Amino acid sequence: MMAPPVKSGPRYNQMINVPKVRVIDENGENLGVMYTREAIEQAADVGLDLVEVSPNADPPVCKFLDVGKFRYEAQKKANLARKSQKTQEIKEIKMRPNIDDHDYETKMRNVVKFIGEGDKVKITLRFRGRELSHQQLGMNLLRKVQDDVAEIAKVEAFPRMEGRQMLMVLAPK
């Protein structure tokens, strides 16, 4: 035998299973503490439902509302909150140890733009061939990057080698 499906959202009318509730009418007036059955009847008289708005209070607070409208408003509020939420992405900038000044400036403009948008930036320095024996050049370049963005970003992961690559992660301050 399966259990009945669990209803999500606020409890209302017969779902409220406490003997007494604090009641607020449709105009926001406090009617005081009364028996749940009595409150349900009063709500029905004005053509509304008794909806539990604060179940953890003692006694629980209930309001005269239209359940469908209440759920719709709650769903709209949740969707708006989800839409306005910004996820932080990790953008990657790839460089080489012997990068030219102009190329470096272009990459740095992108780093500043990404950090300004609130994203983290992963700087990857790829070594090829003989460059691998001159890792200090890569460290110097990453130190220069670190100094150039010191006002707007902090180093989240300090430079480290992973195979033929040196990585560093910057995060907005």
C-alpha positions in Angstrom: 0.0 0.0 0.0 1.4 3.4 -1.0 1.3 6.5 1.2 -0.9 9.4 0.0 1.0 12.1 -1.9 2.4 14.9 0.3 0.9 18.3 -0.4 3.4 21.1 -0.7 2.7 24.6 0.3 0.7 26.0 3.3 -2.0 24.0 5.1 -5.5 25.4 4.8 -9.0 24.6 6.0 -9.4 21.0 7.1 -5.6 20.3 6.7 -4.9 22.5 9.8 -4.7 20.0 12.6 -4.4 22.1 15.7 -7.3 22.8 18.0 -6.8 26.6 18.3 -5.3 29.2 16.0 -4.7 33.0 16.0 -6.9 34.5 13.3 -6.3 37.5 11.1 -9.2 38.5 8.8 -9.0 39.6 5.1 -8.4 43.2 6.1 -5.5 42.4 8.3 -7.4 42.8 11.6 -6.5 40.5 14.4 -9.5 38.5 15.6 -7.6 36.8 18.4 -7.3 33.1 19.3 -10.2 30.9 18.4 -11.1 27.2 17.7 -10.0 26.1 14.2 -13.5 24.9 13.2 -15.0 28.2 14.2 -12.3 30.1 12.2 -12.9 27.9 9.1 -16.7 28.6 9.3 -16.0 32.4 9.6 -13.7 32.3 6.5 -16.3 30.3 4.5 -18.9 33.0 5.4 -16.8 35.7 3.6 -16.0 33.3 0.7 -12.4 32.7 1.6 -10.2 29.9 3.0 -8.4 29.7 6.3 -4.7 29.6 5.4 -1.9 28.8 7.9 0.7 31.6 7.3 3.0 31.0 10.3 2.8 27.3 11.4 5.7 27.5 13.9 4.1 30.2 16.1 2.2 29.2 19.3 -0.7 29.1 18.5 -0.2 29.0 14.7 -1.2 32.2 12.8 -3.9 31.8 10.2 -5.4 34.3 7.7 -8.5 34.5 5.6 -7.2 34.2 2.0 -7.9 32.7 -1.3 -5.6 29.6 -1.4 -5.2 29.6 -5.2 -4.2 33.3 -5.3 -1.8 32.8 -2.3 0.0 29.9 -4.0 0.2 31.8 -7.3 1.8 34.9 -5.5 4.3 32.6 -3.7 5.2 30.9 -6.9 5.8 34.3 -8.7 7.9 35.5 -5.8 10.1 32.3 -6.0 10.5 32.6 -9.7 11.5 36.3 -9.4 14.1 35.4 -6.7 15.5 32.6 -8.9 15.7 34.9 -12.0 17.6 37.7 -10.1 20.1 35.3 -8.7 23.6 35.5 -10.3 25.7 32.4 -10.5 29.5 32.9 -10.4 31.3 31.4 -13.3 35.0 30.6 -13.8 36.3 32.3 -16.9 39.7 31.1 -18.3 42.4 33.2 -19.8 45.3 31.3 -21.5 48.7 32.8 -21.9 52.3 31.8 -22.8 55.4 32.7 -20.8 56.9 34.8 -23.6 53.7 36.8 -24.3 54.1 40.2 -26.1 53.1 43.4 -24.3 50.2 44.2 -26.6 48.8 40.6 -26.3 49.3 40.9 -22.5 47.3 44.1 -22.3 44.5 42.6 -24.3 44.3 39.6 -22.0 44.4 41.9 -19.0 41.5 43.9 -20.3 39.4 40.7 -20.5 40.5 39.7 -16.9 39.4 43.1 -15.6 36.1 42.9 -17.5 35.4 39.4 -16.2 36.2 40.4 -12.6 34.0 43.5 -13.0 31.1 41.2 -13.9 31.6 39.3 -10.7 33.2 36.1 -12.2 36.3 34.3 -11.1 39.2 34.1 -13.5 41.5 31.2 -14.0 44.8 32.1 -15.6 46.5 29.2 -17.4 50.1 29.6 -18.5 51.0 26.9 -21.0 54.7 25.9 -21.3 55.9 24.2 -24.6 59.2 22.6 -25.3 62.2 24.3 -23.7 60.0 26.9 -21.9 59.4 24.2 -19.3 63.0 24.7 -18.0 62.3 28.4 -17.5 59.4 28.3 -15.0 60.6 31.4 -13.2 59.5 33.4 -16.4 56.0 32.0 -15.8 56.1 32.9 -12.1 57.2 36.5 -12.9 54.4 36.9 -15.4 51.8 35.6 -13.0 53.2 37.9 -10.3 52.8 40.8 -12.7 49.2 39.8 -13.4 48.6 39.6 -9.6 50.1 43.2 -9.1 48.0 44.6 -12.0 44.7 43.4 -10.6 45.6 43.9 -6.9 42.9 46.6 -6.4 40.0 44.7 -7.8 40.8 41.0 -7.2 42.3 38.7 -4.7 44.3 35.5 -5.4 42.1 32.6 -4.6 44.6 29.9 -5.7 48.2 30.8 -5.8 50.3 29.8 -8.9 51.0 26.1 -9.1 52.2 23.7 -11.7 50.0 21.0 -13.2 52.0 19.1 -15.7 53.0 21.6 -18.4 50.7 24.3 -17.2 50.9 26.8 -14.4 47.5 27.8 -12.9 46.3 30.8 -10.8 42.7 31.7 -9.8 41.6 35.2 -9.2 38.3 36.2 -7.4 36.6 39.6 -7.2 37.2 41.4 -3.9 
